[in-house]
């Protein structure tokens, strides 16, 4: 059984991805395989810089992406641990992967353990 804390954590992750622009951003970054500037993301998505920046901030809050300064530009890259581990969250929610005894999603997500920004 999925405990309430884990359900709330998963809901926050899926809620973050419930926006089409955020999904497009994450897809673009994952497909690129390398950091992209906010300007490049703006050009690729055809939305304003403030919109992209707001969505990047939201993705960064849950560590789906990392943002690094490079001079006056902000470079955004997808968190590779997130790409590897996030599908497990969907499998747990859908009942395809059992919840491990003693595990809880309201603790940090697997990709959020430790400082992996370097």
N, C-alpha and C positions, 0 to 999 in steps of 0.2 A: 504494500500500500504506500502510495506517495504521501508523505507527511505534509502538513500545511506549510511549514517553512520552505520546504523544497518546492512546493507548488507555487508559492509566492515568488521565489527566486526565478523559477522557469518562466513564470508569467512576465516578469520584468525583462528577461532576455528576449522572449518572443514579442513582447510589446514594443521593444526597441526596434525590432525588425518588421513591425506591422506597418511601416511607412514605405511606399514604393521608391521614394528617392533614396532612402537609406539602403534599401535592398540593391538598388542600382549602384550606389557608391561602393558597397561591400563587394558586389560582383565585379565591378570595374577594377578595384584594387586587387582582388584575388586573381583575376585573369591577367593583370599586368605583371604580377610577380615581383614588382619593384615599387619603391615609393613613388608617389605622384604628388605634384604640387597642387595646392588648392586651385590655382589658376587653370591647370590642366583638367582638373575635375570639373570646374565650371564650364570649360569649353566642351568637354565630352558630354556633359549632361544637359547643357543648354538652359541652365537655371542660374540665378544670381549668386554672386559671391557670398552674400550674407546668408542665403539659404543653404549653400554648401557648407559654410562654416558652422552653422547651427546644427546641421545633421552630423557633421564630423565630430563636433563636441559631444553629442549624444552617444554616438558609437564609441567614442573614446572613454566615456564614463564607465561603460561596461567592458572595456578593454577588447572590443572587437577590432579596434584599430589603435595605432600609436601615432602621435603627432610629434614631429621633431622640427626644430628651427634650423634653417639653413640660410644664414644671412637674413634677408628681409622676407624670405619665403617660408611657408610652412609645408613640410613634406609629410604626407600621410601614407602609412603602410598598414596592411592587414596583419593582424596578429596570427602567425602561422600555427600557434598552439590552438587558437580558437577554431581555425579551419579543420584541424585534425580532431578536435574533441567535441565541437558543438553538435554534430549529428547524433552523438550518444544521448544528448539531452532530449532530442525529439523522439528517439527510440524509447527512452524511459517514459516519457509522457504518454506515448501511444501504447505502452504496455508490451513492447517488443523486447525490451531489455529489462530484466528485473532490477528493482532497486536493491542495491547492496546493503546488507545489514550494517547499521552504524553510519552509512553515508548520508549526506544531506546537502542538497544544492544550495541551501541558504548559507552554508559555509562558502568559501570561494569556489568559483568554477575551476575546473582543472587547468584552464588556460590562465587563470588569475593567481595561481599559486606562485609566490616568489616574484621577484622583479625581473621580468623578461624583456624589458624595453631596450636593453643594450644590444 
